[in-house]
Amino acid sequence: MENLAEKITKRLEELRCHLQADGGDLEIVSIEGKLVHLKLRGACGMCPHATMTIKNGLERILRDEIDPEITIERVM
């Protein structure tokens, strides 16, 4: 049985292809309970819409599919 961190990691790995298609990528810095520290790389790291990508995209998907209390914080 997967724990929460494994579920989060697995789903983020599945979502990476969408960022990579736009010349970006993500790096999971740490997962502490329901708090995920995430670094965006490449084109996504410099994009003015990066916060929207994290909050309205990645975080929303994790909350809908895994746990409604998951929070992603961007690490620079």
VMD Tcl script that draws the C-alpha trace (Angstrom):
set ca {
  {0.00 0.00 0.00}
  {1.34 3.40 -0.98}
  {1.79 6.10 1.62}
  {0.84 9.72 0.96}
  {4.33 10.82 -0.17}
  {4.51 7.95 -2.65}
  {1.09 8.80 -4.09}
  {2.06 12.48 -4.46}
  {5.40 11.61 -6.07}
  {3.81 9.15 -8.48}
  {1.14 11.62 -9.62}
  {3.61 14.50 -10.03}
  {5.86 12.24 -12.11}
  {2.87 11.49 -14.35}
  {2.18 15.23 -14.75}
  {5.79 16.14 -15.65}
  {5.22 15.41 -19.34}
  {2.85 18.39 -19.58}
  {5.52 20.75 -18.26}
  {8.20 19.13 -20.40}
  {6.06 19.66 -23.51}
  {6.38 23.42 -22.86}
  {10.14 23.29 -22.24}
  {9.90 23.07 -18.46}
  {10.11 20.50 -15.72}
  {9.57 20.05 -12.01}
  {11.70 18.88 -9.12}
  {10.25 17.62 -5.87}
  {12.43 19.20 -3.19}
  {10.62 17.65 -0.22}
  {7.33 16.25 0.97}
  {6.49 16.84 4.62}
  {3.10 15.32 5.35}
  {0.67 17.19 3.12}
  {3.11 19.98 2.27}
  {5.04 19.64 -0.98}
  {8.04 21.84 -1.76}
  {8.41 22.00 -5.52}
  {10.89 23.69 -7.84}
  {9.97 24.51 -11.41}
  {12.79 24.30 -13.95}
  {13.45 25.40 -17.51}
  {10.80 27.55 -19.17}
  {8.40 26.91 -16.27}
  {10.88 28.26 -13.73}
  {10.92 31.69 -15.38}
  {7.29 31.77 -16.50}
  {5.13 34.60 -15.09}
  {2.30 32.07 -14.78}
  {4.27 29.62 -12.61}
  {2.15 30.29 -9.52}
  {-1.00 29.56 -11.51}
  {0.57 26.36 -12.83}
  {1.28 25.23 -9.28}
  {-1.92 26.35 -7.55}
  {-4.56 25.97 -10.27}
  {-2.90 23.01 -11.94}
  {-0.69 20.71 -9.92}
  {-2.07 21.47 -6.44}
  {-5.69 21.26 -7.63}
  {-5.09 17.86 -9.25}
  {-3.38 16.48 -6.12}
  {-6.21 17.79 -3.93}
  {-8.91 16.36 -6.20}
  {-7.27 12.98 -6.66}
  {-5.34 12.31 -3.44}
  {-6.16 14.56 -0.46}
  {-8.00 17.91 -0.26}
  {-5.49 19.28 2.28}
  {-2.35 18.98 0.12}
  {-0.49 22.26 -0.36}
  {2.33 22.95 -2.81}
  {4.85 25.68 -2.04}
  {7.21 26.85 -4.73}
  {10.92 26.78 -3.97}
  {13.12 29.16 -5.96}
}
mol new
graphics top color blue
foreach p $ca { graphics top sphere $p radius 0.5 }
foreach p [lrange $ca 0 end-1] q [lrange $ca 1 end] { graphics top cylinder $p $q radius 0.2 }
display resetview
